[in-house]
Amino acid sequence: MTLKIGVCGTAFWAEHVHLPGLAATDGIELVGLWGRSPEPAARLADKTGVTAFPSFEALLDTVDALSFAVPPEVQSRLAPLAIARGRHVILEKPLGDSIDSALAIRRAITAAGVTGLCFLTRMFVPEIAAFLDRARALDPREGRAEFRSNALGAGPYAASPWRQAQYGALHDAAPHGMSVLVSALGPVREVAGRTEPDGAFTLSFRHEGGQSSTLLLNLRDASVQLAESYQFRNGTSVDLPGLSYDRKATFARAAATLRDTVAGRPDAGDTQLDLALHLVCVAAAAQQSLESGGDFVPVATPQP
């Protein structure tokens, strides 16, 4: 079975991750792309050798699945249209631009009987999976994650309006660290946030099982390209002091998970939708805490 798939989006992540990752995945036929602006779509199609479709509907008519590499508000608007037409979807984080939109997408996938996958990158990195196995073996009670880069100061995301918003980092980059913390310690019960003098965010989590964890997030640290680390403790500790991964290969693993889930393979893997919904709710509660003085705010994740 070959899964015919198209890409929605023409910016950096579409060009350097979605398109090459899909092209490298066996059992997937990359049909083409669509973008909201015809000129960038045509340029990217010429550069990558794929077809640029004139409209979202035209691409939708041609594929079995769609891969979204667009801003959250665009994904929230277009993904339900694709799902209602019976198309499988690969979605970016955040799953939606609000709790309501993320929940609507999650419920639409179930109602339509299609496969949906959220590309939480760290969940498709083999080194992270191995590290989480070691961490869980400790039955950890505490965790710490640090994520620093200059993504908002320079590079391809410096001109991204939604990422540059006051709390854009909470919804864009915090899911990287939160996904690892939650995978080891369980769902978050409540979260408190504070802004550091250098503009970084410190998020403190209380998990449902009584564990605690902290995430330091700074996307305007000009001293590093990317510094990412994790630690879990319970008497002893396990550490992942740094992380590097191949983005294209990681996306190809996610695409293969979608392909195998659609094909009904029992070993297909986790499509991460429920975790993605929970992380939208955690980020929303963290923003509420930051806006209200840093008190702990309960995290309410609705049933999908």
PATORNU-801072 format. One record per residue (C-alpha): residue number from 1; x, y, z; chain; residue in three letters. Coordinates in nm, 4 decimals. Layout:
<rs>
+-----+----------+----------+----------+------+------+
: pos :        X :        Y :        Z : unit : code :
+-----+----------+----------+----------+------+------+
: NUM :        X :        Y :        Z :    A :  ALA :
...
+-----+----------+----------+----------+------+------+
</rs>
This chain:
<rs>
+-----+----------+----------+----------+------+------+
: pos :        X :        Y :        Z : unit : code :
+-----+----------+----------+----------+------+------+
:   1 :   0.0000 :   0.0000 :   0.0000 :    A :  MET :
:   2 :   0.1292 :   0.3445 :  -0.0950 :    A :  THR :
:   3 :  -0.0006 :   0.6452 :   0.0950 :    A :  LEU :
:   4 :  -0.0386 :   0.9547 :  -0.1240 :    A :  LYS :
:   5 :   0.0379 :   1.2638 :   0.0788 :    A :  ILE :
:   6 :   0.0698 :   1.6387 :   0.0225 :    A :  GLY :
:   7 :   0.2268 :   1.9178 :   0.2249 :    A :  VAL :
:   8 :   0.0499 :   2.2352 :   0.3346 :    A :  CYS :
:   9 :   0.3077 :   2.5073 :   0.3853 :    A :  GLY :
:  10 :   0.6071 :   2.6649 :   0.2121 :    A :  THR :
:  11 :   0.8279 :   2.8043 :   0.4909 :    A :  ALA :
:  12 :   1.1504 :   2.6672 :   0.6408 :    A :  PHE :
:  13 :   0.9994 :   2.3699 :   0.8246 :    A :  TRP :
:  14 :   0.8038 :   2.2580 :   0.5186 :    A :  ALA :
:  15 :   1.1079 :   2.2854 :   0.2925 :    A :  GLU :
:  16 :   1.3705 :   2.1342 :   0.5196 :    A :  HIS :
:  17 :   1.1718 :   1.8797 :   0.7222 :    A :  VAL :
:  18 :   0.8295 :   1.7828 :   0.5853 :    A :  HIS :
:  19 :   0.9100 :   1.7607 :   0.2149 :    A :  LEU :
:  20 :   1.2452 :   1.5761 :   0.2388 :    A :  PRO :
:  21 :   1.1222 :   1.3570 :   0.5250 :    A :  GLY :
:  22 :   0.8213 :   1.2409 :   0.3274 :    A :  LEU :
:  23 :   1.0267 :   1.1918 :   0.0101 :    A :  ALA :
:  24 :   1.2634 :   0.9649 :   0.2057 :    A :  ALA :
:  25 :   0.9890 :   0.7418 :   0.3500 :    A :  THR :
:  26 :   0.9129 :   0.4108 :   0.1821 :    A :  ASP :
:  27 :   0.5461 :   0.3489 :   0.1134 :    A :  GLY :
:  28 :   0.4675 :   0.7194 :   0.0811 :    A :  ILE :
:  29 :   0.4173 :   0.9054 :  -0.2449 :    A :  GLU :
:  30 :   0.4802 :   1.2783 :  -0.2119 :    A :  LEU :
:  31 :   0.2139 :   1.4255 :  -0.4423 :    A :  VAL :
:  32 :   0.2872 :   1.7956 :  -0.4062 :    A :  GLY :
:  33 :   0.2386 :   2.1051 :  -0.1951 :    A :  LEU :
:  34 :   0.0106 :   2.4003 :  -0.1452 :    A :  TRP :
:  35 :   0.0830 :   2.7379 :   0.0095 :    A :  GLY :
:  36 :  -0.1269 :   3.0369 :   0.0968 :    A :  ARG :
:  37 :   0.0853 :   3.2561 :  -0.1340 :    A :  SER :
:  38 :   0.1242 :   3.1253 :  -0.4900 :    A :  PRO :
:  39 :   0.4692 :   3.2724 :  -0.5591 :    A :  GLU :
:  40 :   0.6547 :   3.1066 :  -0.2682 :    A :  PRO :
:  41 :   0.4698 :   2.7831 :  -0.3422 :    A :  ALA :
:  42 :   0.5818 :   2.7912 :  -0.7057 :    A :  ALA :
:  43 :   0.9416 :   2.8666 :  -0.6073 :    A :  ARG :
:  44 :   0.9524 :   2.5823 :  -0.3560 :    A :  LEU :
:  45 :   0.7901 :   2.3425 :  -0.6019 :    A :  ALA :
:  46 :   1.0524 :   2.4278 :  -0.8640 :    A :  ASP :
:  47 :   1.3304 :   2.3885 :  -0.6083 :    A :  LYS :
:  48 :   1.2128 :   2.0511 :  -0.4809 :    A :  THR :
:  49 :   1.0709 :   1.9067 :  -0.8025 :    A :  GLY :
:  50 :   0.7154 :   1.8582 :  -0.6785 :    A :  VAL :
:  51 :   0.3823 :   1.9950 :  -0.7998 :    A :  THR :
:  52 :   0.2402 :   2.3184 :  -0.6578 :    A :  ALA :
:  53 :  -0.1379 :   2.2938 :  -0.6370 :    A :  PHE :
:  54 :  -0.3458 :   2.6066 :  -0.7026 :    A :  PRO :
:  55 :  -0.5728 :   2.5616 :  -0.4006 :    A :  SER :
:  56 :  -0.6049 :   2.3680 :  -0.0765 :    A :  PHE :
:  57 :  -0.9097 :   2.1923 :  -0.2185 :    A :  GLU :
:  58 :  -0.7212 :   2.0827 :  -0.5293 :    A :  ALA :
:  59 :  -0.4512 :   1.9209 :  -0.3176 :    A :  LEU :
:  60 :  -0.7136 :   1.7679 :  -0.0908 :    A :  LEU :
:  61 :  -0.8817 :   1.6040 :  -0.3914 :    A :  ASP :
:  62 :  -0.5592 :   1.4277 :  -0.4904 :    A :  THR :
:  63 :  -0.4231 :   1.2768 :  -0.1674 :    A :  VAL :
:  64 :  -0.4923 :   1.0235 :   0.1045 :    A :  ASP :
:  65 :  -0.3240 :   1.2362 :   0.3708 :    A :  ALA :
:  66 :  -0.2006 :   1.5879 :   0.4393 :    A :  LEU :
:  67 :   0.1028 :   1.7072 :   0.6315 :    A :  SER :
:  68 :   0.0633 :   2.0529 :   0.7878 :    A :  PHE :
:  69 :   0.3573 :   2.2930 :   0.8249 :    A :  ALA :
:  70 :   0.1637 :   2.6158 :   0.8773 :    A :  VAL :
:  71 :   0.1002 :   2.8526 :   1.1723 :    A :  PRO :
:  72 :  -0.1254 :   2.7161 :   1.4481 :    A :  PRO :
:  73 :  -0.4275 :   2.9280 :   1.3573 :    A :  GLU :
:  74 :  -0.4082 :   2.8051 :   0.9961 :    A :  VAL :
:  75 :  -0.3730 :   2.4425 :   1.1020 :    A :  GLN :
:  76 :  -0.6707 :   2.4863 :   1.3361 :    A :  SER :
:  77 :  -0.8812 :   2.6117 :   1.0457 :    A :  ARG :
:  78 :  -0.7732 :   2.3752 :   0.7681 :    A :  LEU :
:  79 :  -0.7084 :   2.0442 :   0.9440 :    A :  ALA :
:  80 :  -1.0776 :   1.9880 :   1.0326 :    A :  PRO :
:  81 :  -1.1679 :   2.0381 :   0.6643 :    A :  LEU :
:  82 :  -0.9230 :   1.7664 :   0.5617 :    A :  ALA :
:  83 :  -1.0351 :   1.5324 :   0.8393 :    A :  ILE :
:  84 :  -1.4016 :   1.5777 :   0.7450 :    A :  ALA :
:  85 :  -1.3090 :   1.4677 :   0.3916 :    A :  ARG :
:  86 :  -1.1610 :   1.1470 :   0.5307 :    A :  GLY :
:  87 :  -0.7970 :   1.2468 :   0.4945 :    A :  ARG :
:  88 :  -0.5309 :   1.1316 :   0.7387 :    A :  HIS :
:  89 :  -0.3245 :   1.4130 :   0.8868 :    A :  VAL :
:  90 :   0.0216 :   1.4864 :   1.0206 :    A :  ILE :
:  91 :  -0.0070 :   1.7891 :   1.2466 :    A :  LEU :
:  92 :   0.2520 :   2.0185 :   1.3982 :    A :  GLU :
:  93 :   0.2649 :   2.1311 :   1.7589 :    A :  LYS :
:  94 :   0.0826 :   2.3025 :   1.9045 :    A :  PRO :
:  95 :  -0.2054 :   2.0798 :   1.8043 :    A :  LEU :
:  96 :  -0.4335 :   2.3855 :   1.7971 :    A :  GLY :
:  97 :  -0.4122 :   2.7572 :   1.8627 :    A :  ASP :
:  98 :  -0.6383 :   2.7142 :   2.1667 :    A :  SER :
:  99 :  -0.7625 :   2.4328 :   2.3881 :    A :  ILE :
: 100 :  -1.0968 :   2.4399 :   2.2058 :    A :  ASP :
: 101 :  -0.9399 :   2.4098 :   1.8597 :    A :  SER :
: 102 :  -0.7003 :   2.1339 :   1.9708 :    A :  ALA :
: 103 :  -0.9890 :   1.9410 :   2.1247 :    A :  LEU :
: 104 :  -1.1995 :   1.9902 :   1.8104 :    A :  ALA :
: 105 :  -0.9205 :   1.8438 :   1.5956 :    A :  ILE :
: 106 :  -0.8708 :   1.5508 :   1.8329 :    A :  ARG :
: 107 :  -1.2428 :   1.4706 :   1.8393 :    A :  ARG :
: 108 :  -1.2815 :   1.5154 :   1.4630 :    A :  ALA :
: 109 :  -1.0105 :   1.2548 :   1.4007 :    A :  ILE :
: 110 :  -1.1946 :   1.0013 :   1.6158 :    A :  THR :
: 111 :  -1.5322 :   1.0819 :   1.4622 :    A :  ALA :
: 112 :  -1.4027 :   1.0531 :   1.1050 :    A :  ALA :
: 113 :  -1.2164 :   0.7286 :   1.1697 :    A :  GLY :
: 114 :  -0.8942 :   0.8619 :   1.0176 :    A :  VAL :
: 115 :  -0.5408 :   0.8524 :   1.1527 :    A :  THR :
: 116 :  -0.3918 :   1.1674 :   1.2980 :    A :  GLY :
: 117 :  -0.0370 :   1.2159 :   1.4193 :    A :  LEU :
: 118 :   0.1180 :   1.5122 :   1.5997 :    A :  CYS :
: 119 :   0.4863 :   1.5599 :   1.5231 :    A :  PHE :
: 120 :   0.6277 :   1.6112 :   1.8714 :    A :  LEU :
: 121 :   0.9845 :   1.5808 :   1.7521 :    A :  THR :
: 122 :   1.1481 :   1.4423 :   2.0660 :    A :  ARG :
: 123 :   0.9018 :   1.1546 :   2.0745 :    A :  MET :
: 124 :   1.0430 :   1.0249 :   1.7451 :    A :  PHE :
: 125 :   1.4113 :   1.0434 :   1.8405 :    A :  VAL :
: 126 :   1.5549 :   0.6976 :   1.9318 :    A :  PRO :
: 127 :   1.8039 :   0.8436 :   2.1810 :    A :  GLU :
: 128 :   1.5178 :   1.0097 :   2.3704 :    A :  ILE :
: 129 :   1.3230 :   0.6822 :   2.3777 :    A :  ALA :
: 130 :   1.6239 :   0.4995 :   2.5240 :    A :  ALA :
: 131 :   1.6808 :   0.7776 :   2.7783 :    A :  PHE :
: 132 :   1.3165 :   0.7686 :   2.8867 :    A :  LEU :
: 133 :   1.3411 :   0.3923 :   2.9432 :    A :  ASP :
: 134 :   1.6328 :   0.4545 :   3.1802 :    A :  ARG :
: 135 :   1.4506 :   0.7399 :   3.3498 :    A :  ALA :
: 136 :   1.1307 :   0.5444 :   3.4099 :    A :  ARG :
: 137 :   1.3310 :   0.2593 :   3.5627 :    A :  ALA :
: 138 :   1.4204 :   0.5007 :   3.8462 :    A :  LEU :
: 139 :   1.0545 :   0.5703 :   3.9221 :    A :  ASP :
: 140 :   1.1658 :   0.9353 :   3.9227 :    A :  PRO :
: 141 :   1.0247 :   1.1908 :   4.1629 :    A :  ARG :
: 142 :   1.1892 :   1.5001 :   4.0165 :    A :  GLU :
: 143 :   1.2818 :   1.6187 :   3.6704 :    A :  GLY :
: 144 :   1.4548 :   1.9131 :   3.5108 :    A :  ARG :
: 145 :   1.4764 :   2.0221 :   3.1486 :    A :  ALA :
: 146 :   1.6633 :   2.3116 :   2.9911 :    A :  GLU :
: 147 :   1.6068 :   2.4398 :   2.6388 :    A :  PHE :
: 148 :   1.8096 :   2.7383 :   2.5194 :    A :  ARG :
: 149 :   1.8628 :   2.8726 :   2.1697 :    A :  SER :
: 150 :   1.8629 :   3.1979 :   1.9742 :    A :  ASN :
: 151 :   1.5752 :   3.0892 :   1.7504 :    A :  ALA :
: 152 :   1.3841 :   3.4144 :   1.8057 :    A :  LEU :
: 153 :   1.6900 :   3.6330 :   1.7633 :    A :  GLY :
: 154 :   1.8328 :   3.5005 :   1.4377 :    A :  ALA :
: 155 :   1.7678 :   3.2365 :   1.1759 :    A :  GLY :
: 156 :   1.4602 :   3.1150 :   0.9895 :    A :  PRO :
: 157 :   1.2146 :   3.1712 :   1.2764 :    A :  TYR :
: 158 :   1.3160 :   3.5264 :   1.3615 :    A :  ALA :
: 159 :   1.0505 :   3.6642 :   1.1250 :    A :  ALA :
: 160 :   0.7717 :   3.4267 :   1.2356 :    A :  SER :
: 161 :   0.4906 :   3.6446 :   1.3818 :    A :  PRO :
: 162 :   0.3271 :   3.3768 :   1.5938 :    A :  TRP :
: 163 :   0.6580 :   3.2618 :   1.7405 :    A :  ARG :
: 164 :   0.7604 :   3.6220 :   1.8124 :    A :  GLN :
: 165 :   0.4430 :   3.6872 :   2.0124 :    A :  ALA :
: 166 :   0.4911 :   3.7454 :   2.3852 :    A :  GLN :
: 167 :   0.4141 :   3.3861 :   2.4780 :    A :  TYR :
: 168 :   0.4925 :   3.2263 :   2.1436 :    A :  GLY :
: 169 :   0.7793 :   3.0244 :   2.2917 :    A :  ALA :
: 170 :   0.5380 :   2.8525 :   2.5318 :    A :  LEU :
: 171 :   0.3397 :   2.7100 :   2.2438 :    A :  HIS :
: 172 :   0.6229 :   2.6522 :   1.9970 :    A :  ASP :
: 173 :   0.9283 :   2.5326 :   2.1903 :    A :  ALA :
: 174 :   0.8088 :   2.4448 :   2.5412 :    A :  ALA :
: 175 :   0.6420 :   2.1249 :   2.4083 :    A :  PRO :
: 176 :   0.9904 :   1.9878 :   2.3330 :    A :  HIS :
: 177 :   1.0903 :   1.9829 :   2.6981 :    A :  GLY :
: 178 :   0.7408 :   1.9239 :   2.8347 :    A :  MET :
: 179 :   0.6901 :   1.6146 :   2.6190 :    A :  SER :
: 180 :   0.9980 :   1.4513 :   2.7740 :    A :  VAL :
: 181 :   0.9074 :   1.5527 :   3.1301 :    A :  LEU :
: 182 :   0.5491 :   1.4296 :   3.0950 :    A :  VAL :
: 183 :   0.6583 :   1.1045 :   2.9307 :    A :  SER :
: 184 :   0.8730 :   1.0229 :   3.2339 :    A :  ALA :
: 185 :   0.6686 :   1.1744 :   3.5192 :    A :  LEU :
: 186 :   0.3107 :   1.1595 :   3.3956 :    A :  GLY :
: 187 :   0.0502 :   1.4282 :   3.3233 :    A :  PRO :
: 188 :   0.0803 :   1.7740 :   3.4758 :    A :  VAL :
: 189 :  -0.1698 :   1.8634 :   3.7487 :    A :  ARG :
: 190 :  -0.0726 :   2.2294 :   3.7864 :    A :  GLU :
: 191 :   0.1909 :   2.4697 :   3.6589 :    A :  VAL :
: 192 :   0.3459 :   2.7981 :   3.7681 :    A :  ALA :
: 193 :   0.5507 :   3.0265 :   3.5465 :    A :  GLY :
: 194 :   0.7822 :   3.3200 :   3.5947 :    A :  ARG :
: 195 :   0.9773 :   3.5392 :   3.3563 :    A :  THR :
: 196 :   1.3490 :   3.5752 :   3.4251 :    A :  GLU :
: 197 :   1.5392 :   3.9052 :   3.3879 :    A :  PRO :
: 198 :   1.6923 :   3.7859 :   3.0587 :    A :  ASP :
: 199 :   1.3470 :   3.7090 :   2.9149 :    A :  GLY :
: 200 :   1.3631 :   3.3353 :   2.9759 :    A :  ALA :
: 201 :   1.0677 :   3.1451 :   3.1188 :    A :  PHE :
: 202 :   1.0924 :   2.9104 :   3.4158 :    A :  THR :
: 203 :   0.8003 :   2.6709 :   3.4387 :    A :  LEU :
: 204 :   0.7403 :   2.4623 :   3.7512 :    A :  SER :
: 205 :   0.5191 :   2.1550 :   3.7200 :    A :  PHE :
: 206 :   0.3379 :   1.9424 :   3.9755 :    A :  ARG :
: 207 :   0.2453 :   1.6092 :   3.8226 :    A :  HIS :
: 208 :  -0.0590 :   1.3980 :   3.8979 :    A :  GLU :
: 209 :   0.1445 :   1.1331 :   4.0798 :    A :  GLY :
: 210 :   0.3051 :   1.3840 :   4.3166 :    A :  GLY :
: 211 :   0.6256 :   1.4308 :   4.1165 :    A :  GLN :
: 212 :   0.7675 :   1.7738 :   4.0403 :    A :  SER :
: 213 :   0.9715 :   1.9125 :   3.7526 :    A :  SER :
: 214 :   1.1084 :   2.2356 :   3.6074 :    A :  THR :
: 215 :   1.1646 :   2.3618 :   3.2539 :    A :  LEU :
: 216 :   1.3943 :   2.6529 :   3.1754 :    A :  LEU :
: 217 :   1.3123 :   2.7956 :   2.8319 :    A :  LEU :
: 218 :   1.5039 :   3.0713 :   2.6553 :    A :  ASN :
: 219 :   1.4828 :   3.1308 :   2.2796 :    A :  LEU :
: 220 :   1.6833 :   3.4544 :   2.2834 :    A :  ARG :
: 221 :   2.0146 :   3.3234 :   2.4130 :    A :  ASP :
: 222 :   2.2692 :   3.4461 :   2.1599 :    A :  ALA :
: 223 :   2.5478 :   3.2459 :   2.3253 :    A :  SER :
: 224 :   2.4255 :   2.9113 :   2.1901 :    A :  VAL :
: 225 :   2.2733 :   2.7616 :   1.8779 :    A :  GLN :
: 226 :   2.0906 :   2.4968 :   2.0828 :    A :  LEU :
: 227 :   2.1528 :   2.3757 :   2.4368 :    A :  ALA :
: 228 :   1.9105 :   2.1097 :   2.5545 :    A :  GLU :
: 229 :   1.9441 :   1.8841 :   2.8583 :    A :  SER :
: 230 :   1.7339 :   1.6596 :   3.0831 :    A :  TYR :
: 231 :   1.7733 :   1.5096 :   3.4289 :    A :  GLN :
: 232 :   1.5520 :   1.2820 :   3.6367 :    A :  PHE :
: 233 :   1.6151 :   1.1970 :   4.0022 :    A :  ARG :
: 234 :   1.5032 :   0.9575 :   4.2715 :    A :  ASN :
: 235 :   1.7970 :   0.9017 :   4.5012 :    A :  GLY :
: 236 :   2.0162 :   0.8546 :   4.1966 :    A :  THR :
: 237 :   1.9809 :   1.0402 :   3.8698 :    A :  SER :
: 238 :   1.9931 :   0.9888 :   3.4948 :    A :  VAL :
: 239 :   2.1116 :   1.2692 :   3.2699 :    A :  ASP :
: 240 :   2.0936 :   1.3560 :   2.9028 :    A :  LEU :
: 241 :   2.3379 :   1.6476 :   2.8924 :    A :  PRO :
: 242 :   2.2935 :   1.7277 :   2.5239 :    A :  GLY :
: 243 :   2.0929 :   1.6270 :   2.2204 :    A :  LEU :
: 244 :   2.1440 :   1.6338 :   1.8477 :    A :  SER :
: 245 :   1.9207 :   1.4682 :   1.5935 :    A :  TYR :
: 246 :   1.8529 :   1.4570 :   1.2198 :    A :  ASP :
: 247 :   1.5287 :   1.6487 :   1.1614 :    A :  ARG :
: 248 :   1.4565 :   1.4866 :   0.8249 :    A :  LYS :
: 249 :   1.5098 :   1.1351 :   0.9593 :    A :  ALA :
: 250 :   1.2985 :   1.2143 :   1.2646 :    A :  THR :
: 251 :   1.0099 :   1.3346 :   1.0507 :    A :  PHE :
: 252 :   1.0478 :   1.0265 :   0.8304 :    A :  ALA :
: 253 :   0.9981 :   0.8101 :   1.1426 :    A :  ARG :
: 254 :   0.6805 :   1.0003 :   1.2217 :    A :  ALA :
: 255 :   0.5573 :   0.9613 :   0.8645 :    A :  ALA :
: 256 :   0.6307 :   0.5890 :   0.8801 :    A :  ALA :
: 257 :   0.4240 :   0.5696 :   1.2003 :    A :  THR :
: 258 :   0.1315 :   0.7322 :   1.0190 :    A :  LEU :
: 259 :   0.1754 :   0.4963 :   0.7224 :    A :  ARG :
: 260 :   0.1846 :   0.1871 :   0.9431 :    A :  ASP :
: 261 :  -0.1114 :   0.3001 :   1.1536 :    A :  THR :
: 262 :  -0.3194 :   0.3574 :   0.8404 :    A :  VAL :
: 263 :  -0.2174 :   0.0098 :   0.7221 :    A :  ALA :
: 264 :  -0.3317 :  -0.1386 :   1.0538 :    A :  GLY :
: 265 :   0.0059 :  -0.2619 :   1.1719 :    A :  ARG :
: 266 :  -0.0119 :  -0.3421 :   1.5442 :    A :  PRO :
: 267 :   0.3470 :  -0.2232 :   1.5991 :    A :  ASP :
: 268 :   0.2918 :   0.1113 :   1.4260 :    A :  ALA :
: 269 :   0.3805 :   0.3252 :   1.7263 :    A :  GLY :
: 270 :   0.2225 :   0.6128 :   1.9162 :    A :  ASP :
: 271 :   0.0756 :   0.8973 :   1.7115 :    A :  THR :
: 272 :   0.1084 :   1.1315 :   2.0158 :    A :  GLN :
: 273 :  -0.2330 :   1.2968 :   1.9822 :    A :  LEU :
: 274 :  -0.3364 :   1.2678 :   2.3462 :    A :  ASP :
: 275 :   0.0006 :   1.3951 :   2.4669 :    A :  LEU :
: 276 :  -0.0239 :   1.6843 :   2.2196 :    A :  ALA :
: 277 :  -0.3686 :   1.7811 :   2.3508 :    A :  LEU :
: 278 :  -0.2413 :   1.7712 :   2.7088 :    A :  HIS :
: 279 :   0.0565 :   1.9917 :   2.6216 :    A :  LEU :
: 280 :  -0.1736 :   2.2555 :   2.4696 :    A :  VAL :
: 281 :  -0.3595 :   2.2627 :   2.8017 :    A :  CYS :
: 282 :  -0.0352 :   2.2832 :   3.0025 :    A :  VAL :
: 283 :   0.0922 :   2.5716 :   2.7884 :    A :  ALA :
: 284 :  -0.2401 :   2.7561 :   2.8270 :    A :  ALA :
: 285 :  -0.2248 :   2.7179 :   3.2068 :    A :  ALA :
: 286 :   0.1414 :   2.8311 :   3.2067 :    A :  ALA :
: 287 :   0.0470 :   3.1446 :   3.0138 :    A :  GLN :
: 288 :  -0.2337 :   3.2120 :   3.2615 :    A :  GLN :
: 289 :   0.0144 :   3.1796 :   3.5480 :    A :  SER :
: 290 :   0.2617 :   3.4179 :   3.3832 :    A :  LEU :
: 291 :  -0.0143 :   3.6730 :   3.3219 :    A :  GLU :
: 292 :  -0.1458 :   3.6533 :   3.6785 :    A :  SER :
: 293 :   0.1722 :   3.6805 :   3.8843 :    A :  GLY :
: 294 :   0.3185 :   3.3314 :   3.8885 :    A :  GLY :
: 295 :   0.0776 :   3.1346 :   4.1062 :    A :  ASP :
: 296 :   0.0160 :   2.7680 :   4.0349 :    A :  PHE :
: 297 :  -0.2696 :   2.7199 :   3.7886 :    A :  VAL :
: 298 :  -0.4562 :   2.3881 :   3.7509 :    A :  PRO :
: 299 :  -0.4271 :   2.2087 :   3.4181 :    A :  VAL :
: 300 :  -0.7619 :   2.0869 :   3.2914 :    A :  ALA :
: 301 :  -0.7269 :   1.8487 :   2.9976 :    A :  THR :
: 302 :  -1.0673 :   1.7580 :   2.8519 :    A :  PRO :
: 303 :  -1.1489 :   1.4052 :   2.7470 :    A :  GLN :
: 304 :  -1.1040 :   1.3636 :   2.3698 :    A :  PRO :
+-----+----------+----------+----------+------+------+
</rs>
